[in-house]
Amino acid sequence: MVCRVVPGRLKQIDAGAGQVVGVSDSNLIYSLEHNAWNNLPGVLKHVSVGSAGIWGINPSDEIFKLVSGNWTKVPGSLKQIDAGGDQIISGVNRADHIYCLGKDATVGFKGAGSPTPWLNIPGRLKYYSCGPIGCWGVNAHNSIYMMKGVSPAGCGGTMSWTHVPGSLSMIEVGSDGSVYGVNSAGNIYRREGVTACNPTGTLWTPVGGGRYKHVSYDLGHLWAIRQDGTILDCV
């Protein structure tokens, strides 16, 4: 892959549905427009974009969805959120409990009074991300797990975890099903062989070495954040 440095500094980045968003160390929110970062109003510590829209978490673990240009509070509490599934939302709370919200609720959420039937998925994870083929997560011990059978109407999938060999500290699933992650040493890995017939894939391939902390993938671009906040766009 060939990487270019993108001006700016971020602590977290997310790419999906052709958009790129991120947050800075001071929890300022940005979206990439015409190769320049546009500062969005508000304060978030984690932000995600996908077919369900733009969602985020503030420093108090409150959940928000961007509705008509305004951050609208969503009932619930999470420390990390992912909008990369097929119009579903997933995430984990401070106790590493895992939750998801199906298509009808995510698309239909407009504000106070909109139903938000969060589904609690068994197990504990510190990071959880979904794509069109399934959802992937890592736990407090950096063990990797995959959930099969996820759909817009059934965001919990089979409700049974498949353990995947390897060790990662964070993981992200792209809108095409690509799976990337970062390990505790700051190295980036890609999961090979992920298909609808073999959703867990075959093996991990290293694609970037040294001092990374966050990655996201969409439309052929791997977005990576180094430990110092430097942003890279790799194709």
N, C-alpha and C positions, 0 to 999 in steps of 0.2 A: 504493500500500500504506500501511496505517496501522501504525505501530510503537509498541511500548511498551517501556520500559526494564525489564529483569528484574534484581532485586537480585543482587549478586555480581560477581565478576570472573573471567574465563576467558581462556586463550590459544587454546584450540581447542574446538570444539563439534561434535557429530554427532547428527543426528536420523534415526530409522528404525524401522520396525515399531511406530510409536506411542510410542516412547521417545526421551528426550533425555539425552545424556551429554556430559561435557566434562572438561577438565583445567585446572588453574590454573597460574600462573607457577612455583609451587613443586612442580608435578607431582602435586598432590593430585587425586583422582578424585571426580567428582560425578555423580549422576543426579537428574533433575528428577521429583519426586513430589509431587502435589497443590500445584503452584506453589511448591514450596520445594526447595532443593538439599539432597540427602542425600549425606553424605560416605561414599564406599565405601572399604574398606580397601585399602592398597597405594599404590604410586607408579608413575605412568605419564606419559609425555610426549605420547602420542597415543592416543585411544580411539575406537572405532567400534561402532555398534549396527545390527543389521539382522536379516533372517530367519535368518541363520546364528548369531545370538547376539551377545554382547558380547565384543569382542576389543580388545587394546591392545598398545602398545609401551612398554617402560621406557627410562630414559635410556641404558642399555647396548645398546639395539636388540634386546633379547630380546622374544619374542612370547608373549602370554598370552591364554587364553580363560577367561571366567568360567564355571566348571562347578560347579553346586550351591552357588553363593554364594562359591566360592573361586577365586582366580586360579591357573590351572594352566598351567605352562610348555609351550609348543609348540616343537618343534624348528625352527630357522631363525633368521634375523636380518633385520629390516626397520627402516626409519626412519619409515615411514608405512604405515598399514593401513586397509583399507576393507571393511566388512561389508554394504554396501548392495546387492550383487548378489543374484541369485536363489539364495540359500543357498550362495554362493561367497564366498571371501575373496580380496582382491587387495591389492597393495602394492608398494613399492619399497625397495631397500636403500640403504646409504650411498654405493654406487657408481652409483646410479640404475638398477641392473638391476631388471627388472620380473618379478614373480612372481604366480601365482594358485593357488588350492587349490579343487578341485571339491567338489560337494555331498556326496558320500559321505564324504569326509575331514572336512569342516567339521562336518557333523551328527554323524558318528560319533566325533569326537574326544572322549575322556573322560579322557585323561591318558597317562602313560608306556606305551608299547607300541602306542598308536593310530597307524596309518599316516598320514604327512603327505607325500604325493608332490607337493611344490611343482613347478609347471610354470614354467620360465623362458621368458618371452615376449621375442622379439627386440626390440632397441632400447634406448633410455635415456629415462627419465622421472624427474622429481623428485616428482611427485604423480600418483596414479592412483585413479580412483573408478568403480564399476560400478553399473548399474541394470538394469531388466528388458529394455531394448532394446539396450543396449550399454555399453561402458566408455569413459571419457574421461580424458585425461591431459595434463599440460603438462611440457615439458622445461626444461633449465637456461636456455634462451634465451626462455622463456615462450611458445614455439610450442605450438599446441594440436593434439592428435591424438585420433582416435576408432577404437575397435576394434569391428567388426561381428561378428555371428554367435556371440556369447557365450551359453552355455547352462549349466545346472547340471552337465551331464556333459562339457561342453567349455568350460572357463573361459578357454581361450586364444583362443576365437573363430576367426576366419579366419587369425590370426597375421600379418596384413598391415595396416599402419596407413593410415588415411585422414587426410590433413592438412586441418584446418579453419581457414579464415582467422581472424585475430584474435590477441590477445596477452593471456594471463592468467598470474598467478603461482600460483594454486591453483584447483581446480575440484571440484565435487561433483555427483553425480547422485542425484536423489531416488528414492524407492521407486516413484513413478509414472512415472519416466523424465525428469522435469524436470531441466534442467541449469543450474547457476548457477556463477559464478566471480568472482574478485576480480583486478583487474589491479594492476600495480606502483604505480599512483597511489592505490590504495585504493578504487577505484570498483567497484560490483557490477554484473554483467551477467547477463541470462537469455538462454538460447538459445531462439529461437522455432521453431515448426514441426517439433519432434521427434516423429516417429511411427514405427510399425513399418515403414511403406512408405518413409519418408525419415528414417532414424535419425540423420543428421548435421544435420537441421534446415535452417533458411533464413538466419537472421541473428541478430546479438547486439543485445539491447535493454538500455540502461542502466536500472537500477531503484533504485540508491542511490549517492549521490555522497560521496566524501571519507572517507579515513582508516579504512577497514575492512581487516581482515586475514584473516577466515575467515567462511565461510557454510556452511549446511546447510539442506536443505529436506525436509519431510515433512508429509503430511496438511494441506496448505494453509498451513503456517507456514514462513516463511523466518526462520531463526535466524542472526543476524549478530553478529560480534565486532568492535568498534572497536579501533584501535591501542592504546588505553589499557586494554583489557580489558572495557569496558562491553558488556553483553549486550542485544541487541534481539530482540524477537519481533514479526515483521511479518506481517500477514494482509491 
